[in-house]
Amino acid sequence: MNSPGELRQVEKGEQVVVLDEHEVRINASGHVQELKRNFNFLNICAIGITTGNTWVALGGSVAVAIYNGGPPGAIYELIAVSVCYWLIAASIAELASAIPSSSGGYHWAFAAAGSYGRPVAFFAGHWNFLAWLFGGASMSAIVGNQVVSMYALFHSDFETKSWHVFLGYLVCTWFCCLTVLFANRLLPTISNLGLFLILAGVIITILVCAIMPHTTGSGYASSTSVWSDWENSTGYSSNSFVFLLGMLNGAYAVGTPDCISHLAEEIPNPTKYIPLAIAAQMAIGFVTAFPYLIVLFYAVPNLTDVLNNNTASFPLAGLYQAATNSRGGALGLLMLAFLPSVVTCIGCFVTAGRMWWTLARDNAVPGSRYFKETSRRWENPFLATLFCGVLSTALGCIYVGSTTAFQAFVGSFVVLTTISYCAAILPHMLTGRKKLPQGWFWMKGWIGWAVNGIALAYMVVFIIIFCFPYALPTNAKSMNYSCVITGGWTVLVGAFWLVRQKDYKVNTARPATIDPSLLGKPDATQAAAPFTFSEPVPLSIAQALETTDRIGEPQDELDGLKEDAHMHSSKRRKLSEATVGLKPSARAREVYLPTMKSTKAIIGATNVAYSRRRRLDARRRPARELTSMERLDREYDDFLASNKKEDKEEWRALKTKEQLPEKSRLKRVRVPTYLVGVWWKK
């Protein structure tokens, strides 16, 4: 039997607090574990690769990329931006390994920014959410354009209207949103299917585009046109600036290294698996996109003419038709891009919904009391994901009124994600890379400084470059509105911060953080590796109080506990200062063990409140939604309520071991399932 107040570690990145013989799991972010860890390592690799969907995203934007240097520009820009994003991905993997939280950059920014953590995290979280909301909308628009282009291939007189794309947009949006809402248990299988479609699709596409020009006799483009013939069609006089500006297209294709981190609370051993999955995502994304782009440019000799004469809403349809010299072949290749795109849109809704939910947990969004809840039946943040579907629909309505306005919103995806990454990496460097605990993946010494520094320099410079007009001269329709959208939303978020800052509370508990001197590291500037004690690592006092708040204990009943918490914290600081010269084992006896005992006492005080709240919640829900333990509790309560006082006293006597043997007790008393379970455990 588990004793109340017991603390134990169940796996890396997660602890268990036992309250009233029931377990409350605390994840590495310091929050109560509410979602099931139903994704394995292959699943999260698949989610990262399908959500990135690099080769399809690159093919969809090739019509824009071709104006920034022609085929050579698109190829070399992809290489350059991939190298830069490898450094960004390494920085994000380091942060995710240190604090594996579904909040992603929101939680990392708070932990790294010290006393400025609350406002920095507030803005970082909203920037990241907006980026993924716009990213999901852009994928729905891409799918809608793909469907309309498939129809237009066989109807040459068809004129594409914005409402045609909007219908496909709506179908894709709500199909993906409902899939996330009602098929959470199938998401691992869907992600694996998406991984297969992406890998099979790119292989088939490369083979078809490489073989068909020879079969049809249309021939191939020259190596000079693919690798060296620079074409500047932007109106800018500097080819170097055109090259930098063209990296935006590659950034849209590869710039999603944080998507996996938002599933950290649904992955076993996230401190190890997230960095590995990010590496797999970035590697496979480049390996699939680079040869695809080269083969596509070789397969279409007159690339500029094809794009200029193409009237389809999805320019890739015209390129495929030119490469295969067949409408049927183009349709088949579009299907290979269409199916992975749908899975990508599902991944965007997963990420956006989880991001909004994590913000709601800390009261950082309107309606937090509703959006912070998770569905026990569907095992996901149901209302938060549904809200993302509603917002995406609203963005789609903008597409009908003005495609320019819609492109202004979705075009700010790269800028918003980049700013949110800066909000986490910049404080990490400014605080000497000392605020976060060292996870499984940690870049030591000058390597970490170099990687973080180069990644940060790239982001700061290119945030500015990506806000320049796409071409000159510009007008209201062709203008780049990323700076307007980003700045406007930042102002709105700032206004909301002024309103919500008093009620906004970031969970400060980081159970992976341990005094480094207790681990035998005399240098107090080094961070401790998570959970390296042989005995269970205690929860922090702040975490105990956070757990008590979540189970509904009235605030006035916690005053005494909080006073005790501050007293114990003060004692621990004094002990820590007085025992600097002691050996690690002696410091553990003087500091660590007393802190553990005081924390256990504080957590034990929440037992009554937790039991009362848990039983009341179980009473309000239908029996089919209860867990097995909750059903046993209900049977036990019904048994006590339906019998007389004498029966209760007899039950209490029979529960002790000094009475009759177990079989005799079962014969003499109508014992509910609850008691059978208790005897079975004994």
Secondary structure as the mmCIF struct_conf table of DSSP 4:
data_model
#
loop_
_struct_conf.conf_type_id
_struct_conf.id
_struct_conf.beg_label_comp_id
_struct_conf.beg_label_asym_id
_struct_conf.beg_label_seq_id
_struct_conf.end_label_comp_id
_struct_conf.end_label_asym_id
_struct_conf.end_label_seq_id
HELX_LH_PP_P HELX_LH_PP_P1 ASN A 2 SER A 3
TURN_TY1_P TURN_TY1_P1 PRO A 4 GLY A 5
STRN STRN1 LEU A 7 GLU A 11
TURN_TY1_P TURN_TY1_P2 LYS A 12 GLY A 13
STRN STRN2 GLU A 14 LEU A 19
TURN_TY1_P TURN_TY1_P3 ASP A 20 GLU A 21
STRN STRN3 HIS A 22 ASN A 27
TURN_TY1_P TURN_TY1_P4 ALA A 28 SER A 29
BEND BEND1 GLY A 30 HIS A 31
STRN STRN4 VAL A 32 VAL A 32
BEND BEND2 LEU A 35 LEU A 35
HELX_RH_AL_P HELX_RH_AL_P1 PHE A 41 GLY A 52
HELX_RH_AL_P HELX_RH_AL_P2 THR A 54 GLY A 60
TURN_TY1_P TURN_TY1_P5 SER A 61 SER A 61
HELX_RH_AL_P HELX_RH_AL_P3 VAL A 62 ALA A 65
TURN_TY1_P TURN_TY1_P6 ILE A 66 TYR A 67
STRN STRN5 ASN A 68 GLY A 69
HELX_RH_AL_P HELX_RH_AL_P4 GLY A 70 ALA A 98
BEND BEND3 ILE A 99 ILE A 99
TURN_TY1_P TURN_TY1_P7 SER A 102 GLY A 104
HELX_RH_AL_P HELX_RH_AL_P5 GLY A 105 ALA A 112
BEND BEND4 ALA A 113 ALA A 113
HELX_RH_3T_P HELX_RH_3T_P1 GLY A 114 TYR A 116
HELX_RH_AL_P HELX_RH_AL_P6 GLY A 117 LEU A 153
TURN_TY1_P TURN_TY1_P8 PHE A 154 PHE A 154
TURN_TY1_P TURN_TY1_P9 SER A 156 ASP A 157
HELX_RH_AL_P HELX_RH_AL_P7 SER A 162 PHE A 182
HELX_RH_3T_P HELX_RH_3T_P2 ASN A 184 LEU A 186
HELX_RH_AL_P HELX_RH_AL_P8 LEU A 187 THR A 216
TURN_TY1_P TURN_TY1_P10 GLY A 217 GLY A 217
HELX_RH_AL_P HELX_RH_AL_P9 SER A 223 TRP A 227
TURN_TY1_P TURN_TY1_P11 SER A 228 SER A 228
STRN STRN6 GLU A 231 ASN A 232
BEND BEND5 THR A 234 GLY A 235
BEND BEND6 SER A 237 SER A 237
HELX_RH_AL_P HELX_RH_AL_P10 ASN A 239 VAL A 254
TURN_TY1_P TURN_TY1_P12 PRO A 257 CYS A 259
HELX_RH_3T_P HELX_RH_3T_P3 ILE A 260 GLU A 266
BEND BEND7 ILE A 267 ASN A 269
HELX_RH_AL_P HELX_RH_AL_P11 PRO A 270 ALA A 299
TURN_TY1_P TURN_TY1_P13 PRO A 301 ASN A 302
HELX_RH_AL_P HELX_RH_AL_P12 LEU A 303 ASN A 309
BEND BEND8 ALA A 312 PHE A 314
HELX_RH_AL_P HELX_RH_AL_P13 PRO A 315 THR A 324
TURN_TY1_P TURN_TY1_P14 ASN A 325 ASN A 325
HELX_RH_AL_P HELX_RH_AL_P14 ARG A 327 ARG A 361
TURN_TY1_P TURN_TY1_P15 ASP A 362 ASN A 363
BEND BEND9 VAL A 365 VAL A 365
TURN_TY1_P TURN_TY1_P16 PRO A 366 GLY A 367
HELX_RH_AL_P HELX_RH_AL_P15 SER A 368 PHE A 371
TURN_TY1_P TURN_TY1_P17 LYS A 372 LYS A 372
STRN STRN7 SER A 375 SER A 375
TURN_TY1_P TURN_TY1_P18 ARG A 376 GLU A 379
STRN STRN8 ASN A 380 ASN A 380
HELX_RH_AL_P HELX_RH_AL_P16 PHE A 382 GLY A 401
HELX_RH_AL_P HELX_RH_AL_P17 THR A 403 VAL A 410
TURN_TY1_P TURN_TY1_P19 GLY A 411 SER A 412
HELX_RH_AL_P HELX_RH_AL_P18 PHE A 413 LEU A 430
TURN_TY1_P TURN_TY1_P20 THR A 431 ARG A 433
BEND BEND10 LYS A 435 LEU A 436
HELX_LH_PP_P HELX_LH_PP_P2 PRO A 437 GLN A 438
BEND BEND11 TRP A 440 PHE A 441
HELX_RH_AL_P HELX_RH_AL_P19 GLY A 445 ILE A 465
TURN_TY1_P TURN_TY1_P21 PHE A 466 CYS A 467
BEND BEND12 PHE A 468 PHE A 468
BEND BEND13 TYR A 470 PRO A 473
TURN_TY1_P TURN_TY1_P22 ALA A 476 SER A 478
HELX_RH_AL_P HELX_RH_AL_P20 SER A 482 ARG A 500
TURN_TY1_P TURN_TY1_P23 GLN A 501 ASP A 503
TURN_TY1_P TURN_TY1_P24 PRO A 511 ALA A 512
HELX_RH_3T_P HELX_RH_3T_P4 PRO A 516 LEU A 519
TURN_TY1_P TURN_TY1_P25 GLY A 520 GLY A 520
TURN_TY1_P TURN_TY1_P26 ALA A 524 THR A 525
BEND BEND14 GLN A 526 GLN A 526
HELX_LH_PP_P HELX_LH_PP_P3 ALA A 527 ALA A 529
TURN_TY1_P TURN_TY1_P27 PRO A 530 PHE A 531
BEND BEND15 SER A 534 GLU A 535
HELX_LH_PP_P HELX_LH_PP_P4 PRO A 536 SER A 540
HELX_RH_AL_P HELX_RH_AL_P21 ILE A 541 ARG A 550
TURN_TY1_P TURN_TY1_P28 ILE A 551 GLY A 552
HELX_RH_3T_P HELX_RH_3T_P5 GLN A 555 LEU A 558
HELX_RH_AL_P HELX_RH_AL_P22 ASP A 559 ALA A 578
TURN_TY1_P TURN_TY1_P29 THR A 579 GLY A 581
BEND BEND16 LEU A 582 LEU A 582
HELX_RH_AL_P HELX_RH_AL_P23 PRO A 584 ARG A 587
HELX_RH_PI_P HELX_RH_PI_P1 ALA A 588 TYR A 592
HELX_RH_AL_P HELX_RH_AL_P24 LEU A 593 GLY A 604
TURN_TY1_P TURN_TY1_P30 ALA A 605 THR A 606
HELX_RH_AL_P HELX_RH_AL_P25 ASN A 607 ARG A 620
BEND BEND17 ARG A 621 ARG A 621
HELX_RH_3T_P HELX_RH_3T_P6 ALA A 623 GLU A 625
BEND BEND18 LEU A 626 LEU A 626
HELX_RH_AL_P HELX_RH_AL_P26 SER A 628 SER A 642
BEND BEND19 ASN A 643 ASN A 643
HELX_RH_AL_P HELX_RH_AL_P27 LYS A 645 LYS A 655
BEND BEND20 THR A 656 THR A 656
TURN_TY1_P TURN_TY1_P31 LYS A 657 GLU A 658
BEND BEND21 GLN A 659 LEU A 660
HELX_RH_AL_P HELX_RH_AL_P28 GLU A 662 ARG A 668
BEND BEND22 VAL A 669 VAL A 669
HELX_RH_AL_P HELX_RH_AL_P29 THR A 673 LYS A 681
#
